[in-house]
Amino acid sequence: MDSESFTMEKKSDVGGIAADRLRSIIERVERLEEERKALSGDIKDIFIEAKSAGFDVKVLRTILKIRKQEPAEVEEQETLLDIYRRALGM
């Protein structure tokens, strides 16, 4: 191995860690976190808009949660909720 290739290897590999690869991973995560922050702000704005239009934001969040679930899971939860309500005389 010549001294130039040793220097290049040493520069990108520190303590057995590929520094360039690590830097790339960290920078990608940082970019995605910034995107997530921007998207969170956009979602917050939509909920503000919904509230000003007279919608109940808590109910909207519940609907969004339900829509992420499988239909069978939703049906099971609704059945249990109904049973629990009847047991409590509600």
PDB file of N, CA, C and O in Angstrom:
ATOM      1  N   MET A   1       0.859  -1.163   0.000  1.00  0.00           N
ATOM      2  CA  MET A   1       0.000   0.000   0.000  1.00  0.00           C
ATOM      3  C   MET A   1       0.907   1.228   0.000  1.00  0.00           C
ATOM      4  O   MET A   1       1.818   1.332   0.822  1.00  0.00           O
ATOM      5  N   ASP A   2       0.657   2.152  -0.920  1.00  0.00           N
ATOM      6  CA  ASP A   2       1.471   3.362  -0.939  1.00  0.00           C
ATOM      7  C   ASP A   2       0.948   4.355   0.102  1.00  0.00           C
ATOM      8  O   ASP A   2      -0.153   4.194   0.630  1.00  0.00           O
ATOM      9  N   SER A   3       1.740   5.367   0.383  1.00  0.00           N
ATOM     10  CA  SER A   3       1.381   6.307   1.444  1.00  0.00           C
ATOM     11  C   SER A   3       0.136   7.116   1.098  1.00  0.00           C
ATOM     12  O   SER A   3      -0.597   7.519   2.001  1.00  0.00           O
ATOM     13  N   GLU A   4      -0.125   7.366  -0.196  1.00  0.00           N
ATOM     14  CA  GLU A   4      -1.306   8.139  -0.598  1.00  0.00           C
ATOM     15  C   GLU A   4      -2.589   7.356  -0.306  1.00  0.00           C
ATOM     16  O   GLU A   4      -3.538   7.913   0.245  1.00  0.00           O
ATOM     17  N   SER A   5      -2.624   6.079  -0.668  1.00  0.00           N
ATOM     18  CA  SER A   5      -3.828   5.287  -0.411  1.00  0.00           C
ATOM     19  C   SER A   5      -4.006   5.070   1.094  1.00  0.00           C
ATOM     20  O   SER A   5      -5.139   5.012   1.572  1.00  0.00           O
ATOM     21  N   PHE A   6      -2.918   4.951   1.843  1.00  0.00           N
ATOM     22  CA  PHE A   6      -3.013   4.820   3.285  1.00  0.00           C
ATOM     23  C   PHE A   6      -3.624   6.087   3.890  1.00  0.00           C
ATOM     24  O   PHE A   6      -4.466   6.005   4.784  1.00  0.00           O
ATOM     25  N   THR A   7      -3.206   7.243   3.409  1.00  0.00           N
ATOM     26  CA  THR A   7      -3.736   8.513   3.894  1.00  0.00           C
ATOM     27  C   THR A   7      -5.223   8.624   3.577  1.00  0.00           C
ATOM     28  O   THR A   7      -5.993   9.066   4.429  1.00  0.00           O
ATOM     29  N   MET A   8      -5.651   8.232   2.365  1.00  0.00           N
ATOM     30  CA  MET A   8      -7.055   8.293   1.982  1.00  0.00           C
ATOM     31  C   MET A   8      -7.891   7.365   2.860  1.00  0.00           C
ATOM     32  O   MET A   8      -8.977   7.731   3.312  1.00  0.00           O
ATOM     33  N   GLU A   9      -7.366   6.147   3.098  1.00  0.00           N
ATOM     34  CA  GLU A   9      -8.091   5.191   3.924  1.00  0.00           C
ATOM     35  C   GLU A   9      -8.184   5.719   5.347  1.00  0.00           C
ATOM     36  O   GLU A   9      -9.241   5.633   5.971  1.00  0.00           O
ATOM     37  N   LYS A  10      -7.122   6.248   5.851  1.00  0.00           N
ATOM     38  CA  LYS A  10      -7.074   6.771   7.212  1.00  0.00           C
ATOM     39  C   LYS A  10      -8.062   7.930   7.379  1.00  0.00           C
ATOM     40  O   LYS A  10      -8.695   8.063   8.426  1.00  0.00           O
ATOM     41  N   LYS A  11      -8.192   8.766   6.345  1.00  0.00           N
ATOM     42  CA  LYS A  11      -9.050   9.935   6.402  1.00  0.00           C
ATOM     43  C   LYS A  11     -10.531   9.549   6.505  1.00  0.00           C
ATOM     44  O   LYS A  11     -11.284  10.182   7.244  1.00  0.00           O
ATOM     45  N   SER A  12     -10.952   8.512   5.766  1.00  0.00           N
ATOM     46  CA  SER A  12     -12.363   8.157   5.757  1.00  0.00           C
ATOM     47  C   SER A  12     -12.713   7.057   6.758  1.00  0.00           C
ATOM     48  O   SER A  12     -13.894   6.821   7.010  1.00  0.00           O
ATOM     49  N   ASP A  13     -11.730   6.385   7.329  1.00  0.00           N
ATOM     50  CA  ASP A  13     -11.967   5.303   8.265  1.00  0.00           C
ATOM     51  C   ASP A  13     -11.299   5.658   9.583  1.00  0.00           C
ATOM     52  O   ASP A  13     -10.076   5.601   9.706  1.00  0.00           O
ATOM     53  N   VAL A  14     -12.114   6.026  10.572  1.00  0.00           N
ATOM     54  CA  VAL A  14     -11.579   6.457  11.855  1.00  0.00           C
ATOM     55  C   VAL A  14     -12.034   5.481  12.928  1.00  0.00           C
ATOM     56  O   VAL A  14     -13.230   5.309  13.160  1.00  0.00           O
ATOM     57  N   GLY A  15     -11.081   4.852  13.569  1.00  0.00           N
ATOM     58  CA  GLY A  15     -11.403   3.917  14.638  1.00  0.00           C
ATOM     59  C   GLY A  15     -12.276   2.768  14.167  1.00  0.00           C
ATOM     60  O   GLY A  15     -13.112   2.270  14.921  1.00  0.00           O
ATOM     61  N   GLY A  16     -12.087   2.347  12.930  1.00  0.00           N
ATOM     62  CA  GLY A  16     -12.893   1.254  12.397  1.00  0.00           C
ATOM     63  C   GLY A  16     -14.259   1.691  11.901  1.00  0.00           C
ATOM     64  O   GLY A  16     -15.075   0.861  11.498  1.00  0.00           O
ATOM     65  N   ILE A  17     -14.510   2.993  11.929  1.00  0.00           N
ATOM     66  CA  ILE A  17     -15.798   3.533  11.485  1.00  0.00           C
ATOM     67  C   ILE A  17     -15.591   4.272  10.176  1.00  0.00           C
ATOM     68  O   ILE A  17     -14.683   5.095  10.060  1.00  0.00           O
ATOM     69  N   ALA A  18     -16.429   3.983   9.192  1.00  0.00           N
ATOM     70  CA  ALA A  18     -16.371   4.687   7.914  1.00  0.00           C
ATOM     71  C   ALA A  18     -16.976   6.074   8.118  1.00  0.00           C
ATOM     72  O   ALA A  18     -18.196   6.235   8.079  1.00  0.00           O
ATOM     73  N   ALA A  19     -16.136   7.059   8.333  1.00  0.00           N
ATOM     74  CA  ALA A  19     -16.574   8.410   8.687  1.00  0.00           C
ATOM     75  C   ALA A  19     -17.466   9.024   7.624  1.00  0.00           C
ATOM     76  O   ALA A  19     -18.451   9.682   7.957  1.00  0.00           O
ATOM     77  N   ASP A  20     -17.143   8.823   6.345  1.00  0.00           N
ATOM     78  CA  ASP A  20     -17.967   9.394   5.277  1.00  0.00           C
ATOM     79  C   ASP A  20     -19.373   8.800   5.294  1.00  0.00           C
ATOM     80  O   ASP A  20     -20.358   9.515   5.113  1.00  0.00           O
ATOM     81  N   ARG A  21     -19.458   7.510   5.508  1.00  0.00           N
ATOM     82  CA  ARG A  21     -20.761   6.830   5.556  1.00  0.00           C
ATOM     83  C   ARG A  21     -21.550   7.312   6.766  1.00  0.00           C
ATOM     84  O   ARG A  21     -22.749   7.573   6.662  1.00  0.00           O
ATOM     85  N   LEU A  22     -20.890   7.432   7.909  1.00  0.00           N
ATOM     86  CA  LEU A  22     -21.531   7.921   9.123  1.00  0.00           C
ATOM     87  C   LEU A  22     -22.044   9.343   8.918  1.00  0.00           C
ATOM     88  O   LEU A  22     -23.180   9.647   9.281  1.00  0.00           O
ATOM     89  N   ARG A  23     -21.229  10.204   8.347  1.00  0.00           N
ATOM     90  CA  ARG A  23     -21.615  11.590   8.087  1.00  0.00           C
ATOM     91  C   ARG A  23     -22.838  11.638   7.173  1.00  0.00           C
ATOM     92  O   ARG A  23     -23.756  12.427   7.395  1.00  0.00           O
ATOM     93  N   SER A  24     -22.844  10.788   6.145  1.00  0.00           N
ATOM     94  CA  SER A  24     -23.969  10.726   5.215  1.00  0.00           C
ATOM     95  C   SER A  24     -25.264  10.339   5.929  1.00  0.00           C
ATOM     96  O   SER A  24     -26.311  10.944   5.700  1.00  0.00           O
ATOM     97  N   ILE A  25     -25.185   9.340   6.785  1.00  0.00           N
ATOM     98  CA  ILE A  25     -26.360   8.886   7.537  1.00  0.00           C
ATOM     99  C   ILE A  25     -26.879   9.995   8.440  1.00  0.00           C
ATOM    100  O   ILE A  25     -28.077  10.278   8.458  1.00  0.00           O
ATOM    101  N   ILE A  26     -25.983  10.619   9.184  1.00  0.00           N
ATOM    102  CA  ILE A  26     -26.365  11.697  10.104  1.00  0.00           C
ATOM    103  C   ILE A  26     -27.013  12.850   9.341  1.00  0.00           C
ATOM    104  O   ILE A  26     -28.042  13.371   9.770  1.00  0.00           O
ATOM    105  N   GLU A  27     -26.431  13.247   8.228  1.00  0.00           N
ATOM    106  CA  GLU A  27     -26.967  14.362   7.445  1.00  0.00           C
ATOM    107  C   GLU A  27     -28.335  14.031   6.857  1.00  0.00           C
ATOM    108  O   GLU A  27     -29.202  14.902   6.786  1.00  0.00           O
ATOM    109  N   ARG A  28     -28.540  12.780   6.434  1.00  0.00           N
ATOM    110  CA  ARG A  28     -29.843  12.378   5.909  1.00  0.00           C
ATOM    111  C   ARG A  28     -30.908  12.441   6.995  1.00  0.00           C
ATOM    112  O   ARG A  28     -32.017  12.920   6.756  1.00  0.00           O
ATOM    113  N   VAL A  29     -30.572  11.958   8.193  1.00  0.00           N
ATOM    114  CA  VAL A  29     -31.521  12.008   9.305  1.00  0.00           C
ATOM    115  C   VAL A  29     -31.839  13.468   9.654  1.00  0.00           C
ATOM    116  O   VAL A  29     -32.995  13.811   9.904  1.00  0.00           O
ATOM    117  N   GLU A  30     -30.816  14.321   9.670  1.00  0.00           N
ATOM    118  CA  GLU A  30     -31.041  15.739   9.974  1.00  0.00           C
ATOM    119  C   GLU A  30     -31.983  16.380   8.957  1.00  0.00           C
ATOM    120  O   GLU A  30     -32.872  17.146   9.329  1.00  0.00           O
ATOM    121  N   ARG A  31     -31.789  16.068   7.674  1.00  0.00           N
ATOM    122  CA  ARG A  31     -32.677  16.610   6.637  1.00  0.00           C
ATOM    123  C   ARG A  31     -34.107  16.134   6.843  1.00  0.00           C
ATOM    124  O   ARG A  31     -35.048  16.921   6.739  1.00  0.00           O
ATOM    125  N   LEU A  32     -34.274  14.854   7.134  1.00  0.00           N
ATOM    126  CA  LEU A  32     -35.613  14.316   7.352  1.00  0.00           C
ATOM    127  C   LEU A  32     -36.273  14.911   8.589  1.00  0.00           C
ATOM    128  O   LEU A  32     -37.482  15.145   8.597  1.00  0.00           O
ATOM    129  N   GLU A  33     -35.490  15.157   9.632  1.00  0.00           N
ATOM    130  CA  GLU A  33     -36.040  15.792  10.828  1.00  0.00           C
ATOM    131  C   GLU A  33     -36.527  17.210  10.516  1.00  0.00           C
ATOM    132  O   GLU A  33     -37.556  17.645  11.033  1.00  0.00           O
ATOM    133  N   GLU A  34     -35.799  17.912   9.688  1.00  0.00           N
ATOM    134  CA  GLU A  34     -36.239  19.251   9.270  1.00  0.00           C
ATOM    135  C   GLU A  34     -37.527  19.170   8.464  1.00  0.00           C
ATOM    136  O   GLU A  34     -38.433  19.982   8.650  1.00  0.00           O
ATOM    137  N   GLU A  35     -37.607  18.188   7.569  1.00  0.00           N
ATOM    138  CA  GLU A  35     -38.831  17.994   6.781  1.00  0.00           C
ATOM    139  C   GLU A  35     -40.002  17.654   7.697  1.00  0.00           C
ATOM    140  O   GLU A  35     -41.111  18.156   7.519  1.00  0.00           O
ATOM    141  N   ARG A  36     -39.736  16.785   8.690  1.00  0.00           N
ATOM    142  CA  ARG A  36     -40.796  16.411   9.629  1.00  0.00           C
ATOM    143  C   ARG A  36     -41.267  17.633  10.409  1.00  0.00           C
ATOM    144  O   ARG A  36     -42.464  17.798  10.643  1.00  0.00           O
ATOM    145  N   LYS A  37     -40.340  18.481  10.806  1.00  0.00           N
ATOM    146  CA  LYS A  37     -40.690  19.705  11.532  1.00  0.00           C
ATOM    147  C   LYS A  37     -41.582  20.594  10.673  1.00  0.00           C
ATOM    148  O   LYS A  37     -42.572  21.140  11.159  1.00  0.00           O
ATOM    149  N   ALA A  38     -41.232  20.738   9.402  1.00  0.00           N
ATOM    150  CA  ALA A  38     -42.043  21.550   8.484  1.00  0.00           C
ATOM    151  C   ALA A  38     -43.418  20.926   8.292  1.00  0.00           C
ATOM    152  O   ALA A  38     -44.427  21.631   8.291  1.00  0.00           O
ATOM    153  N   LEU A  39     -43.464  19.609   8.128  1.00  0.00           N
ATOM    154  CA  LEU A  39     -44.747  18.927   7.949  1.00  0.00           C
ATOM    155  C   LEU A  39     -45.611  19.036   9.203  1.00  0.00           C
ATOM    156  O   LEU A  39     -46.827  19.202   9.104  1.00  0.00           O
ATOM    157  N   SER A  40     -45.002  18.947  10.367  1.00  0.00           N
ATOM    158  CA  SER A  40     -45.750  19.092  11.616  1.00  0.00           C
ATOM    159  C   SER A  40     -46.389  20.472  11.694  1.00  0.00           C
ATOM    160  O   SER A  40     -47.526  20.620  12.144  1.00  0.00           O
ATOM    161  N   GLY A  41     -45.648  21.472  11.253  1.00  0.00           N
ATOM    162  CA  GLY A  41     -46.194  22.827  11.219  1.00  0.00           C
ATOM    163  C   GLY A  41     -47.359  22.932  10.257  1.00  0.00           C
ATOM    164  O   GLY A  41     -48.349  23.600  10.552  1.00  0.00           O
ATOM    165  N   ASP A  42     -47.252  22.282   9.113  1.00  0.00           N
ATOM    166  CA  ASP A  42     -48.337  22.283   8.129  1.00  0.00           C
ATOM    167  C   ASP A  42     -49.580  21.592   8.690  1.00  0.00           C
ATOM    168  O   ASP A  42     -50.700  22.072   8.509  1.00  0.00           O
ATOM    169  N   ILE A  43     -49.378  20.473   9.364  1.00  0.00           N
ATOM    170  CA  ILE A  43     -50.507  19.746   9.963  1.00  0.00           C
ATOM    171  C   ILE A  43     -51.174  20.597  11.038  1.00  0.00           C
ATOM    172  O   ILE A  43     -52.401  20.644  11.125  1.00  0.00           O
ATOM    173  N   LYS A  44     -50.378  21.260  11.843  1.00  0.00           N
ATOM    174  CA  LYS A  44     -50.923  22.145  12.880  1.00  0.00           C
ATOM    175  C   LYS A  44     -51.782  23.235  12.240  1.00  0.00           C
ATOM    176  O   LYS A  44     -52.861  23.555  12.739  1.00  0.00           O
ATOM    177  N   ASP A  45     -51.297  23.804  11.131  1.00  0.00           N
ATOM    178  CA  ASP A  45     -52.061  24.833  10.430  1.00  0.00           C
ATOM    179  C   ASP A  45     -53.398  24.302   9.918  1.00  0.00           C
ATOM    180  O   ASP A  45     -54.407  25.007   9.950  1.00  0.00           O
ATOM    181  N   ILE A  46     -53.400  23.063   9.449  1.00  0.00           N
ATOM    182  CA  ILE A  46     -54.641  22.459   8.959  1.00  0.00           C
ATOM    183  C   ILE A  46     -55.633  22.281  10.103  1.00  0.00           C
ATOM    184  O   ILE A  46     -56.826  22.527   9.931  1.00  0.00           O
ATOM    185  N   PHE A  47     -55.149  21.856  11.269  1.00  0.00           N
ATOM    186  CA  PHE A  47     -56.037  21.707  12.414  1.00  0.00           C
ATOM    187  C   PHE A  47     -56.581  23.062  12.875  1.00  0.00           C
ATOM    188  O   PHE A  47     -57.734  23.159  13.293  1.00  0.00           O
ATOM    189  N   ILE A  48     -55.764  24.091  12.799  1.00  0.00           N
ATOM    190  CA  ILE A  48     -56.237  25.443  13.129  1.00  0.00           C
ATOM    191  C   ILE A  48     -57.334  25.857  12.153  1.00  0.00           C
ATOM    192  O   ILE A  48     -58.351  26.426  12.550  1.00  0.00           O
ATOM    193  N   GLU A  49     -57.115  25.568  10.882  1.00  0.00           N
ATOM    194  CA  GLU A  49     -58.121  25.868   9.852  1.00  0.00           C
ATOM    195  C   GLU A  49     -59.414  25.092  10.126  1.00  0.00           C
ATOM    196  O   GLU A  49     -60.509  25.646  10.024  1.00  0.00           O
ATOM    197  N   ALA A  50     -59.281  23.818  10.472  1.00  0.00           N
ATOM    198  CA  ALA A  50     -60.456  22.989  10.753  1.00  0.00           C
ATOM    199  C   ALA A  50     -61.228  23.529  11.953  1.00  0.00           C
ATOM    200  O   ALA A  50     -62.457  23.580  11.940  1.00  0.00           O
ATOM    201  N   LYS A  51     -60.497  23.928  12.982  1.00  0.00           N
ATOM    202  CA  LYS A  51     -61.146  24.471  14.180  1.00  0.00           C
ATOM    203  C   LYS A  51     -61.883  25.760  13.857  1.00  0.00           C
ATOM    204  O   LYS A  51     -62.998  25.981  14.330  1.00  0.00           O
ATOM    205  N   SER A  52     -61.263  26.606  13.056  1.00  0.00           N
ATOM    206  CA  SER A  52     -61.918  27.868  12.707  1.00  0.00           C
ATOM    207  C   SER A  52     -63.134  27.640  11.813  1.00  0.00           C
ATOM    208  O   SER A  52     -64.011  28.500  11.730  1.00  0.00           O
ATOM    209  N   ALA A  53     -63.194  26.482  11.139  1.00  0.00           N
ATOM    210  CA  ALA A  53     -64.344  26.130  10.310  1.00  0.00           C
ATOM    211  C   ALA A  53     -65.425  25.430  11.134  1.00  0.00           C
ATOM    212  O   ALA A  53     -66.464  25.046  10.596  1.00  0.00           O
ATOM    213  N   GLY A  54     -65.182  25.264  12.442  1.00  0.00           N
ATOM    214  CA  GLY A  54     -66.180  24.691  13.327  1.00  0.00           C
ATOM    215  C   GLY A  54     -66.043  23.208  13.600  1.00  0.00           C
ATOM    216  O   GLY A  54     -66.911  22.620  14.247  1.00  0.00           O
ATOM    217  N   PHE A  55     -64.971  22.587  13.121  1.00  0.00           N
ATOM    218  CA  PHE A  55     -64.769  21.166  13.372  1.00  0.00           C
ATOM    219  C   PHE A  55     -64.099  20.962  14.730  1.00  0.00           C
ATOM    220  O   PHE A  55     -63.311  21.794  15.181  1.00  0.00           O
ATOM    221  N   ASP A  56     -64.429  19.839  15.373  1.00  0.00           N
ATOM    222  CA  ASP A  56     -63.824  19.471  16.646  1.00  0.00           C
ATOM    223  C   ASP A  56     -62.511  18.748  16.345  1.00  0.00           C
ATOM    224  O   ASP A  56     -62.517  17.642  15.803  1.00  0.00           O
ATOM    225  N   VAL A  57     -61.401  19.366  16.693  1.00  0.00           N
ATOM    226  CA  VAL A  57     -60.080  18.833  16.367  1.00  0.00           C
ATOM    227  C   VAL A  57     -59.821  17.502  17.064  1.00  0.00           C
ATOM    228  O   VAL A  57     -59.192  16.619  16.482  1.00  0.00           O
ATOM    229  N   LYS A  58     -60.284  17.344  18.275  1.00  0.00           N
ATOM    230  CA  LYS A  58     -60.098  16.080  18.998  1.00  0.00           C
ATOM    231  C   LYS A  58     -60.775  14.939  18.236  1.00  0.00           C
ATOM    232  O   LYS A  58     -60.211  13.852  18.108  1.00  0.00           O
ATOM    233  N   VAL A  59     -61.973  15.190  17.738  1.00  0.00           N
ATOM    234  CA  VAL A  59     -62.691  14.169  16.972  1.00  0.00           C
ATOM    235  C   VAL A  59     -61.964  13.889  15.656  1.00  0.00           C
ATOM    236  O   VAL A  59     -61.873  12.736  15.234  1.00  0.00           O
ATOM    237  N   LEU A  60     -61.449  14.927  15.009  1.00  0.00           N
ATOM    238  CA  LEU A  60     -60.695  14.725  13.768  1.00  0.00           C
ATOM    239  C   LEU A  60     -59.474  13.839  14.019  1.00  0.00           C
ATOM    240  O   LEU A  60     -59.180  12.948  13.221  1.00  0.00           O
ATOM    241  N   ARG A  61     -58.775  14.074  15.104  1.00  0.00           N
ATOM    242  CA  ARG A  61     -57.600  13.255  15.438  1.00  0.00           C
ATOM    243  C   ARG A  61     -58.010  11.795  15.684  1.00  0.00           C
ATOM    244  O   ARG A  61     -57.296  10.870  15.296  1.00  0.00           O
ATOM    245  N   THR A  62     -59.170  11.598  16.333  1.00  0.00           N
ATOM    246  CA  THR A  62     -59.671  10.247  16.564  1.00  0.00           C
ATOM    247  C   THR A  62     -59.984   9.564  15.240  1.00  0.00           C
ATOM    248  O   THR A  62     -59.647   8.395  15.051  1.00  0.00           O
ATOM    249  N   ILE A  63     -60.621  10.277  14.328  1.00  0.00           N
ATOM    250  CA  ILE A  63     -60.939   9.719  13.011  1.00  0.00           C
ATOM    251  C   ILE A  63     -59.659   9.339  12.272  1.00  0.00           C
ATOM    252  O   ILE A  63     -59.591   8.269  11.667  1.00  0.00           O
ATOM    253  N   LEU A  64     -58.658  10.193  12.313  1.00  0.00           N
ATOM    254  CA  LEU A  64     -57.387   9.887  11.656  1.00  0.00           C
ATOM    255  C   LEU A  64     -56.761   8.622  12.243  1.00  0.00           C
ATOM    256  O   LEU A  64     -56.226   7.790  11.510  1.00  0.00           O
ATOM    257  N   LYS A  65     -56.830   8.483  13.549  1.00  0.00           N
ATOM    258  CA  LYS A  65     -56.289   7.297  14.217  1.00  0.00           C
ATOM    259  C   LYS A  65     -57.040   6.046  13.769  1.00  0.00           C
ATOM    260  O   LYS A  65     -56.422   5.016  13.496  1.00  0.00           O
ATOM    261  N   ILE A  66     -58.358   6.128  13.693  1.00  0.00           N
ATOM    262  CA  ILE A  66     -59.182   4.991  13.288  1.00  0.00           C
ATOM    263  C   ILE A  66     -58.882   4.596  11.846  1.00  0.00           C
ATOM    264  O   ILE A  66     -58.810   3.409  11.529  1.00  0.00           O
ATOM    265  N   ARG A  67     -58.707   5.580  10.978  1.00  0.00           N
ATOM    266  CA  ARG A  67     -58.460   5.296   9.562  1.00  0.00           C
ATOM    267  C   ARG A  67     -57.131   4.573   9.327  1.00  0.00           C
ATOM    268  O   ARG A  67     -56.945   3.939   8.288  1.00  0.00           O
ATOM    269  N   LYS A  68     -56.217   4.666  10.276  1.00  0.00           N
ATOM    270  CA  LYS A  68     -54.927   3.974  10.161  1.00  0.00           C
ATOM    271  C   LYS A  68     -55.033   2.499  10.535  1.00  0.00           C
ATOM    272  O   LYS A  68     -54.149   1.706  10.213  1.00  0.00           O
ATOM    273  N   GLN A  69     -56.117   2.136  11.215  1.00  0.00           N
ATOM    274  CA  GLN A  69     -56.271   0.774  11.710  1.00  0.00           C
ATOM    275  C   GLN A  69     -56.947  -0.126  10.671  1.00  0.00           C
ATOM    276  O   GLN A  69     -57.581   0.346   9.727  1.00  0.00           O
ATOM    277  N   GLU A  70     -56.793  -1.407  10.874  1.00  0.00           N
ATOM    278  CA  GLU A  70     -57.478  -2.396  10.044  1.00  0.00           C
ATOM    279  C   GLU A  70     -58.961  -2.404  10.418  1.00  0.00           C
ATOM    280  O   GLU A  70     -59.299  -2.234  11.589  1.00  0.00           O
ATOM    281  N   PRO A  71     -59.849  -2.598   9.442  1.00  0.00           N
ATOM    282  CA  PRO A  71     -61.291  -2.602   9.737  1.00  0.00           C
ATOM    283  C   PRO A  71     -61.694  -3.588  10.838  1.00  0.00           C
ATOM    284  O   PRO A  71     -62.539  -3.260  11.670  1.00  0.00           O
ATOM    285  N   ALA A  72     -61.113  -4.771  10.859  1.00  0.00           N
ATOM    286  CA  ALA A  72     -61.451  -5.764  11.890  1.00  0.00           C
ATOM    287  C   ALA A  72     -61.055  -5.261  13.281  1.00  0.00           C
ATOM    288  O   ALA A  72     -61.763  -5.495  14.260  1.00  0.00           O
ATOM    289  N   GLU A  73     -59.930  -4.577  13.351  1.00  0.00           N
ATOM    290  CA  GLU A  73     -59.468  -4.032  14.637  1.00  0.00           C
ATOM    291  C   GLU A  73     -60.423  -2.937  15.116  1.00  0.00           C
ATOM    292  O   GLU A  73     -60.743  -2.864  16.302  1.00  0.00           O
ATOM    293  N   VAL A  74     -60.873  -2.095  14.200  1.00  0.00           N
ATOM    294  CA  VAL A  74     -61.819  -1.023  14.546  1.00  0.00           C
ATOM    295  C   VAL A  74     -63.121  -1.632  15.039  1.00  0.00           C
ATOM    296  O   VAL A  74     -63.674  -1.190  16.046  1.00  0.00           O
ATOM    297  N   GLU A  75     -63.614  -2.649  14.333  1.00  0.00           N
ATOM    298  CA  GLU A  75     -64.868  -3.296  14.717  1.00  0.00           C
ATOM    299  C   GLU A  75     -64.758  -3.916  16.106  1.00  0.00           C
ATOM    300  O   GLU A  75     -65.681  -3.811  16.914  1.00  0.00           O
ATOM    301  N   GLU A  76     -63.621  -4.565  16.382  1.00  0.00           N
ATOM    302  CA  GLU A  76     -63.412  -5.176  17.692  1.00  0.00           C
ATOM    303  C   GLU A  76     -63.414  -4.124  18.796  1.00  0.00           C
ATOM    304  O   GLU A  76     -64.026  -4.326  19.845  1.00  0.00           O
ATOM    305  N   GLN A  77     -62.734  -3.006  18.565  1.00  0.00           N
ATOM    306  CA  GLN A  77     -62.681  -1.943  19.568  1.00  0.00           C
ATOM    307  C   GLN A  77     -64.065  -1.334  19.797  1.00  0.00           C
ATOM    308  O   GLN A  77     -64.443  -1.052  20.934  1.00  0.00           O
ATOM    309  N   GLU A  78     -64.815  -1.133  18.717  1.00  0.00           N
ATOM    310  CA  GLU A  78     -66.156  -0.564  18.857  1.00  0.00           C
ATOM    311  C   GLU A  78     -67.082  -1.504  19.614  1.00  0.00           C
ATOM    312  O   GLU A  78     -67.905  -1.057  20.413  1.00  0.00           O
ATOM    313  N   THR A  79     -66.952  -2.815  19.367  1.00  0.00           N
ATOM    314  CA  THR A  79     -67.752  -3.810  20.076  1.00  0.00           C
ATOM    315  C   THR A  79     -67.425  -3.779  21.565  1.00  0.00           C
ATOM    316  O   THR A  79     -68.325  -3.764  22.405  1.00  0.00           O
ATOM    317  N   LEU A  80     -66.132  -3.770  21.887  1.00  0.00           N
ATOM    318  CA  LEU A  80     -65.723  -3.712  23.289  1.00  0.00           C
ATOM    319  C   LEU A  80     -66.186  -2.423  23.957  1.00  0.00           C
ATOM    320  O   LEU A  80     -66.639  -2.441  25.102  1.00  0.00           O
ATOM    321  N   LEU A  81     -66.075  -1.317  23.252  1.00  0.00           N
ATOM    322  CA  LEU A  81     -66.529  -0.030  23.799  1.00  0.00           C
ATOM    323  C   LEU A  81     -68.021  -0.099  24.122  1.00  0.00           C
ATOM    324  O   LEU A  81     -68.457   0.370  25.173  1.00  0.00           O
ATOM    325  N   ASP A  82     -68.793  -0.679  23.220  1.00  0.00           N
ATOM    326  CA  ASP A  82     -70.233  -0.812  23.437  1.00  0.00           C
ATOM    327  C   ASP A  82     -70.517  -1.692  24.654  1.00  0.00           C
ATOM    328  O   ASP A  82     -71.375  -1.362  25.473  1.00  0.00           O
ATOM    329  N   ILE A  83     -69.803  -2.806  24.772  1.00  0.00           N
ATOM    330  CA  ILE A  83     -69.989  -3.711  25.919  1.00  0.00           C
ATOM    331  C   ILE A  83     -69.643  -2.994  27.219  1.00  0.00           C
ATOM    332  O   ILE A  83     -70.380  -3.088  28.201  1.00  0.00           O
ATOM    333  N   TYR A  84     -68.533  -2.285  27.223  1.00  0.00           N
ATOM    334  CA  TYR A  84     -68.112  -1.572  28.435  1.00  0.00           C
ATOM    335  C   TYR A  84     -69.119  -0.483  28.808  1.00  0.00           C
ATOM    336  O   TYR A  84     -69.435  -0.304  29.984  1.00  0.00           O
ATOM    337  N   ARG A  85     -69.614   0.232  27.823  1.00  0.00           N
ATOM    338  CA  ARG A  85     -70.621   1.269  28.107  1.00  0.00           C
ATOM    339  C   ARG A  85     -71.882   0.655  28.732  1.00  0.00           C
ATOM    340  O   ARG A  85     -72.409   1.165  29.720  1.00  0.00           O
ATOM    341  N   ARG A  86     -72.350  -0.442  28.143  1.00  0.00           N
ATOM    342  CA  ARG A  86     -73.551  -1.091  28.691  1.00  0.00           C
ATOM    343  C   ARG A  86     -73.281  -1.604  30.113  1.00  0.00           C
ATOM    344  O   ARG A  86     -74.158  -1.534  30.974  1.00  0.00           O
ATOM    345  N   ALA A  87     -72.080  -2.115  30.355  1.00  0.00           N
ATOM    346  CA  ALA A  87     -71.742  -2.610  31.688  1.00  0.00           C
ATOM    347  C   ALA A  87     -71.748  -1.486  32.713  1.00  0.00           C
ATOM    348  O   ALA A  87     -72.047  -1.705  33.888  1.00  0.00           O
ATOM    349  N   LEU A  88     -71.418  -0.290  32.262  1.00  0.00           N
ATOM    350  CA  LEU A  88     -71.391   0.869  33.156  1.00  0.00           C
ATOM    351  C   LEU A  88     -72.716   1.634  33.156  1.00  0.00           C
ATOM    352  O   LEU A  88     -72.845   2.645  33.847  1.00  0.00           O
ATOM    353  N   GLY A  89     -73.687   1.166  32.397  1.00  0.00           N
ATOM    354  CA  GLY A  89     -74.982   1.806  32.352  1.00  0.00           C
ATOM    355  C   GLY A  89     -74.953   3.132  31.613  1.00  0.00           C
ATOM    356  O   GLY A  89     -75.691   4.057  31.953  1.00  0.00           O
ATOM    357  N   MET A  90     -74.122   3.221  30.632  1.00  0.00           N
ATOM    358  CA  MET A  90     -73.995   4.468  29.863  1.00  0.00           C
ATOM    359  C   MET A  90     -74.810   4.394  28.585  1.00  0.00           C
ATOM    360  O   MET A  90     -74.827   5.349  27.809  1.00  0.00           O
TER     361      MET A  90
END
